[in-house]
């Protein structure tokens, strides 16, 4: 077995088109850690999503701590800062987006059981400790959670985001959306 070179990996990546490119927004709200934000940028780049949204007190680039973890992905991923979250939700819904919370609620379904018809999705991730703010949670269309089987009841938000992006990548890829 022979490893690919960095150039070969880049060429392969650039020859592919992600099924999330025009249909998926990842929204980080009230994320405290600059490193978690940087990691989200890196995952967003890896999965080729449409856009990354940052709101609440989530830090925004340019910040050395974000760049350290993102390894420069913040320069390649389209992103924007959201100042009016409720208006942004209204705009998303008007544009046909399904808004999904990655949150453990009484009505959450396991992410692997969530079915999509291929319509655009905005996935919201919340604060590392308190999760998604109630003012946002009451406006989402659905909530999904990552099945867990250990003693701990949560994952680091950047890890959870990466797991969720892969799950939605598979769902959209199965719909053969371009």
C-alpha positions as CSV (number, residue, x, y, z in Angstrom):
1,X,0.0,0.0,0.0
2,X,1.3,3.4,-1.0
3,X,0.1,6.7,0.5
4,X,-1.0,9.5,-1.8
5,X,1.0,12.7,-1.9
6,X,-0.6,15.9,-0.7
7,X,-0.8,17.1,-4.3
8,X,-2.6,13.8,-5.4
9,X,-5.1,14.2,-2.5
10,X,-5.8,17.8,-3.5
11,X,-6.3,16.9,-7.2
12,X,-8.7,14.1,-6.2
13,X,-10.6,16.4,-3.9
14,X,-10.9,19.1,-6.5
15,X,-12.2,16.7,-9.1
16,X,-15.2,15.7,-6.9
17,X,-18.3,17.6,-6.1
18,X,-19.9,17.3,-2.7
19,X,-23.7,16.6,-2.6
20,X,-23.8,19.2,0.3
21,X,-22.3,22.0,-1.8
22,X,-25.5,23.7,-2.7
23,X,-27.9,22.2,-0.2
24,X,-26.3,22.3,3.3
25,X,-25.6,25.1,5.8
26,X,-23.9,24.4,9.2
27,X,-24.8,27.0,11.8
28,X,-22.8,27.4,15.0
29,X,-24.6,29.4,17.7
30,X,-22.9,30.5,21.0
31,X,-19.8,28.3,20.6
32,X,-17.3,29.4,23.1
33,X,-14.1,27.6,22.0
34,X,-12.1,29.1,19.2
35,X,-10.6,25.7,18.6
36,X,-14.1,24.2,18.1
37,X,-14.9,26.9,15.6
38,X,-11.6,26.2,13.7
39,X,-12.5,22.5,13.7
40,X,-15.9,23.2,12.3
41,X,-14.3,25.2,9.5
42,X,-12.0,22.2,8.8
43,X,-14.9,19.8,8.7
44,X,-17.0,22.1,6.6
45,X,-14.2,22.3,4.1
46,X,-13.7,18.5,4.1
47,X,-17.4,17.9,3.4
48,X,-17.8,20.7,0.9
49,X,-20.8,22.4,2.5
50,X,-22.5,25.4,1.0
51,X,-21.9,27.8,4.0
52,X,-20.9,28.0,7.6
53,X,-22.9,30.5,9.8
54,X,-21.7,31.9,13.1
55,X,-24.0,33.6,15.6
56,X,-24.3,34.6,19.2
57,X,-21.0,34.9,20.9
58,X,-19.4,32.4,18.5
59,X,-16.0,33.9,17.6
60,X,-15.3,34.8,14.0
61,X,-12.2,34.8,11.8
62,X,-9.6,36.2,11.7
63,X,-8.3,34.7,14.9
64,X,-5.0,32.8,15.3
65,X,-6.7,30.2,17.5
66,X,-9.3,29.5,14.7
67,X,-6.6,29.3,12.0
68,X,-4.5,27.0,14.2
69,X,-7.2,24.3,14.2
70,X,-8.8,25.1,10.8
71,X,-5.3,25.1,9.2
72,X,-6.5,27.8,6.9
73,X,-9.9,26.3,6.0
74,X,-11.6,29.5,7.0
75,X,-10.1,31.0,3.9
76,X,-11.9,28.5,1.7
77,X,-15.2,27.9,3.3
78,X,-17.9,30.5,2.6
79,X,-19.1,31.8,6.0
80,X,-21.0,34.7,7.5
81,X,-21.9,36.1,10.8
82,X,-25.6,36.2,11.7
83,X,-26.7,39.1,13.9
84,X,-30.5,38.5,13.8
85,X,-31.0,34.8,14.3
86,X,-34.8,34.8,14.1
87,X,-34.8,36.8,10.9
88,X,-32.2,34.3,9.5
89,X,-34.5,31.4,10.4
90,X,-37.4,33.1,8.6
91,X,-35.2,33.7,5.5
92,X,-34.1,30.0,5.6
93,X,-37.6,28.7,5.8
94,X,-38.7,31.1,2.9
95,X,-35.9,29.6,0.8
96,X,-37.2,26.1,1.4
97,X,-34.6,25.0,4.1
98,X,-35.5,22.4,6.7
99,X,-33.9,23.6,10.0
100,X,-32.6,20.8,12.1
101,X,-31.1,21.0,15.6
102,X,-28.4,18.6,16.6
103,X,-29.7,18.4,20.2
104,X,-31.0,15.9,22.7
105,X,-34.7,16.7,23.1
106,X,-37.8,14.7,24.0
107,X,-38.6,14.6,20.3
108,X,-35.1,14.0,18.9
109,X,-34.6,11.1,16.6
110,X,-31.4,9.3,16.0
111,X,-29.5,10.9,13.2
112,X,-29.1,7.6,11.4
113,X,-33.0,7.2,11.3
114,X,-33.6,10.8,10.0
115,X,-34.9,10.7,6.5
116,X,-34.5,13.5,4.0
117,X,-36.2,14.1,0.7
118,X,-33.1,15.9,-0.5
119,X,-34.4,19.4,0.2
120,X,-31.9,22.0,1.6
121,X,-30.9,21.7,5.3
122,X,-29.5,24.0,7.9
123,X,-28.1,22.1,10.8
124,X,-27.7,24.1,14.1
125,X,-25.1,23.2,16.7
126,X,-25.2,24.9,20.1
127,X,-23.1,25.8,23.0
128,X,-20.6,23.3,24.4
129,X,-22.4,23.1,27.8
130,X,-25.9,24.4,27.4
131,X,-26.7,23.3,23.8
132,X,-29.0,25.2,21.5
133,X,-30.6,28.3,22.9
134,X,-34.4,28.0,23.5
135,X,-35.1,31.0,21.3
136,X,-33.7,29.0,18.4
137,X,-34.8,25.6,19.4
138,X,-38.5,26.6,19.3
139,X,-38.2,27.4,15.6
140,X,-36.5,24.3,14.3
141,X,-38.4,21.8,12.1
142,X,-36.7,18.7,13.7
143,X,-34.1,17.6,16.1
144,X,-31.6,14.8,15.6
145,X,-29.1,13.2,18.0
146,X,-26.1,11.0,17.7
147,X,-26.7,7.6,19.2
148,X,-24.4,7.0,22.2
149,X,-23.9,4.0,24.3
150,X,-21.3,5.0,26.9
151,X,-21.5,6.6,30.3
152,X,-21.1,10.1,29.0
153,X,-24.1,11.7,27.4
154,X,-22.4,14.1,24.9
155,X,-19.6,14.5,22.4
156,X,-17.4,17.5,21.9
157,X,-19.3,19.9,19.7
158,X,-16.7,19.8,16.9
159,X,-16.7,16.0,17.0
160,X,-20.5,15.9,16.9
161,X,-20.4,18.3,14.0
162,X,-18.1,16.1,12.0
163,X,-20.2,13.0,12.8
164,X,-23.4,14.9,11.7
165,X,-21.8,16.2,8.5
166,X,-20.8,12.7,7.5
167,X,-24.3,11.4,8.3
168,X,-25.9,14.1,6.1
169,X,-23.3,13.6,3.4
170,X,-24.4,9.9,3.2
171,X,-28.1,10.9,3.1
172,X,-27.6,13.5,0.4
173,X,-25.2,11.3,-1.6
174,X,-27.9,8.5,-1.6
175,X,-30.3,11.0,-3.2
176,X,-27.8,11.8,-5.9
177,X,-28.3,15.5,-5.6
178,X,-26.0,17.8,-7.6
